[in-house]
Amino acid sequence: MKFAILLCALLLASPARADWKPIEKIDTYAVSGQSAEQLYLSIGSKGPLVGTAGNARRVIAHTFFKLTWQRDYQPQGSACVLKSARPKLIITYTLPRPAGKLDPALQAHWDRFAAGLIAHEKVHGADIIDMVDKIIAFSTGLTAENDPGCQKVRAKLTAYLDQFSRAQRQGSRDFDAKEFGRDGNMLKLIAAFLGGG
């Protein structure tokens, strides 16, 4: 029975992620206050800035990633094959943290709020990891004919990387729109925090 469960787990595991693992880190920024409202107002003034300089806005929490690759391009006759693509993915979640000690009731209230925030950001992290897995699956074995210098295969890969990246960013925006929209989980989380629930 144990063997069957182990075999099933191995079959369900992502083959793309068999030899790599993302690095996940949490950064915090300090907020102050002795009530939910004061803490939330502090988040509004100290939260991470996202967007371009002219359109930058503060957010409660943020997920950022840095992705680099080790790729093995191999000429094969007149063709070029991308034999392997190994990622190094660092995901950083930026979250608020009270600067001072909170009274026990407010601390318990904060802990529920913070758990909801990290759960939301972890969905963004999972989407990024999924994107990287898709890139690996697409990249490995990618071939271009008449490409002894491996330039065509690189150009082909670059075009697809742009598509994967745009799809991931759009998925992230769609998720946030739903979460912060009417009856969305984040809207409920904020309302519960401010309402003392």
Buried (B, 14 or more C-beta within 10 A) or exposed (E): EEEEEEEEEEEEEEEBBEEBEBEBEEEBBEBEBEBBEEBBBBBEEBBBEEEEEEEEEBBBBBBBBEBEBEBEBEEEEEBBBBBBBBBEBEBBBBBBEBBEEBEEEBEEBBEEBBEBBEEBBBBBBEBBBBBBBBBBEBBBEBEBEEBEEBEBBBEBBEEBBEEBEEEBEEBBEEBBEEBBEEEBBBEEBBEBBBEEE
